[in-house]
Amino acid sequence: MARDYKREYAIRSKKSRDDRQHRRIARRLMAKKLGIKKLKNKDVDHKDKNVRNNSMSNLRIRSKSANRRSNYA
């Protein structure tokens, strides 16, 4: 049975689009709570690494370097 690369790509790309959407929502929530200036040059971090969990208790502001260091370490 041959792999269906077109189907795999469609599934994978849809998931990444959905995750990106949830990250944007998290950033908007934090901007509404703290203001845009507090988010400048910062990332919104999901403490449990689940991008779909946008509860305020799961979100925190981190510097870009610290956030990326912890996510890709």
PEVEN-V882764 format. One record per pair of residues at least 12 apart in sequence whose C-alpha atoms are under 7 Angstrom apart, sorted by sequence separation. I is the first residue (numbers start at 0). J is the second residue. D is the distance in Angstrom with one decimal. If there is no record, write none. Layout:
# PEVEN-V882764
<<I;J;D> <I;J;D>>
This chain:
# PEVEN-V882764
<<45;57;5.6> <46;58;6.2> <45;58;4.9> <44;58;5.6> <45;59;6.7> <43;58;6.5> <44;59;5.2> <43;59;5.7> <44;60;6.0> <26;43;6.0> <43;60;4.8> <44;61;6.5> <42;60;5.9> <43;61;6.3> <41;60;6.6> <42;61;5.4> <41;61;5.7> <42;62;5.9> <41;62;4.7> <42;63;5.4> <40;62;7.0> <41;63;5.3> <44;66;6.6> <40;63;6.8> <42;66;6.8> <22;50;6.2> <25;53;5.7> <21;50;6.1> <21;51;5.7> <18;50;6.2> <18;51;6.9>>
